[in-house]
Amino acid sequence: MSEKMKNLLALSIIPQVIGIKLLALAPGFIEKYYSNGVYPLISKGSRYAFGWVPFSVGDVFYGIAGILILRFLFLNLRSVLRKPWYFFREVLIVISFAYFAFHVFWGMNYYRPPLHRSLDMDSTYTTEELVDFTKSLIARTNAIQLEITGNDTVMVEIPYSRKEIYRMSVSGYTETAKEMPGFSYAPRSVKNSLFSLPLTYMGYSGYLNPFTNEAQVNGLRVDYRYPMVSCHEEAHQIGYSAENEANFIGFLAATRNKDIYFRYSGYAYMLRYCLNEAYRRDPETFEKLKEQMHKGILKNYTDVTLFWRKYENPVEPFFKNTFNAYLKANSQAGGIKTYSYVVALLVNYHKENPL
């Protein structure tokens, strides 16, 4: 490759960034031509290509990329002082290719219109509406917990393997798509991450590989959240990049699943978000709501908290801050806090669709 071509490839990152920022100003265009146009073809093609492979192809790619990066640094680090432009040019070429591939294969979904607009819902709610919805959610979660265990003090344990959970997760999307065709999900491509232990130390339950469209789930431990987390990552696959929206769609898929453990996972998972929001607004009301919950549900929450506490480390906040910056750079102004905005979607959706 000629020096001129290398220079052009390296500097192509500049017009790319400008172009993406301009496109982000036209969410309707992105929704029509990318999210509902080109992207479904790319997504399904990737899942057909990699979904049948029993291990995470994307994680293998990441591993190889990591090795090549270390090799490059080792061989070229001395050139930083002698020929800095040549060194940084090679780095920029890689960044330019990655930036382009990221947005083509998935990242443009960050700039589509907010889901509450697509569903014609409000984005705000009152504390009274939150409390009423949370009470309904507690009643539903209590009933399912008691049906599963037969004892309101016993926590729910998921009896399925990881592969069984992945296979079963699709049926919830099938039911959801009957009302909302845009939430259909096929084919399936959800797998254990090969980096589950590092993910745990980083504090993450899963992620979507934007280059292979594989849903990666932290496979270190199956707990009550596992079905819901799987549905969450699958929501990313169908083009909903915002974390609050993926949680909302994952909740619909989990709670419309015919399997009772999936329904419990969805209700219990989102109940915790509602309780956190109730506590933020009114701690006294939170305590009253908590008293209505079965002890078995609280034991599920405690069980998960104790698990993650074992892996707390000084580096975890760094990864959380990095992800926070990543979200903000991709049009999620609230950063990692957007996870809590799912409560607004839940409350307003269930005004017209009561539990």
VENNORRA-V779036 format. One record per backbone hydrogen bond with DSSP energy under -1.0 kcal/mol. NH is the residue of the N-H (numbers start at 1). CO is the residue of the C=O. Records with the same first field share a line. If there is no record, write none. Layout:
BEGIN
NH = CO  CO
END
This chain:
BEGIN
6 = 2
7 = 3
8 = 4
9 = 5
10 = 6
11 = 7
13 = 10
14 = 11
16 = 12
17 = 13
18 = 14
19 = 15
20 = 16
21 = 17
22 = 18
23 = 19
24 = 20
25 = 22
26 = 23
30 = 26
31 = 27
32 = 28
33 = 29
34 = 30
35 = 30
36 = 31
38 = 33
39 = 34
42 = 38
43 = 39
44 = 40
45 = 41
46 = 42
47 = 43
48 = 44
49 = 45
50 = 46
51 = 47
53 = 50
60 = 56
61 = 57
62 = 58
63 = 59
64 = 60
65 = 61
66 = 62
67 = 63
68 = 64
69 = 65
70 = 66
71 = 67
72 = 68
73 = 69
74 = 70
75 = 71
76 = 72
77 = 73
79 = 76
80 = 77
82 = 78
83 = 79
87 = 83
88 = 84
89 = 85
90 = 86
91 = 87
92 = 88
93 = 89
94 = 90
95 = 91
96 = 92
97 = 93
98 = 94
99 = 95
100 = 96
101 = 97
102 = 98
103 = 99
104 = 100
105 = 101
106 = 102
107 = 102
108 = 103
109 = 106
110 = 107
111 = 108
112 = 109
118 = 114
119 = 115
121 = 116
130 = 126
131 = 127
132 = 128
133 = 129
134 = 130
135 = 131
136 = 132
137 = 133
138 = 134
139 = 135
140 = 136
141 = 137
142 = 138
143 = 139
144 = 140
145 = 141
146 = 142
147 = 143
148 = 144
149 = 145
150 = 146
154 = 151
165 = 161
166 = 162
167 = 163
168 = 164
169 = 165
174 = 170
175 = 171
176 = 172
177 = 173
179 = 176
180 = 176
183 = 180
184 = 181
191 = 215
193 = 217
196 = 193
199 = 195
200 = 196
201 = 197
202 = 198
204 = 199
207 = 216
209 = 214
213 = 209
215 = 189
216 = 207
217 = 191
218 = 205
226 = 223
229 = 225
230 = 226
231 = 227
232 = 228
233 = 229
234 = 230
235 = 231
236 = 232
237 = 233
238 = 234
239 = 236
240 = 235
246 = 242
247 = 243
248 = 244
249 = 245
250 = 246
251 = 247
252 = 248
253 = 249
254 = 250
255 = 251
256 = 252
263 = 259
264 = 260
265 = 261
266 = 262
267 = 263
268 = 264
269 = 265
270 = 266
271 = 267
272 = 268
274 = 270
275 = 271
276 = 272
277 = 273
278 = 274
279 = 275
280 = 276
281 = 277
282 = 278
286 = 282
287 = 283
288 = 284
289 = 285
290 = 286
291 = 287
292 = 289
293 = 290
296 = 152
298 = 294
299 = 295
300 = 296
301 = 297
302 = 298
303 = 299
304 = 300
305 = 301
306 = 302
307 = 303
308 = 304
309 = 305
310 = 306
311 = 308
312 = 309
319 = 315
320 = 316
321 = 317
322 = 318
323 = 319
324 = 320
325 = 321
326 = 322
327 = 323
328 = 324
329 = 325
332 = 327
335 = 332
337 = 334
338 = 335
339 = 336
340 = 337
342 = 339
343 = 340
345 = 341
346 = 342
347 = 343
348 = 344
349 = 345
350 = 346
353 = 349
END
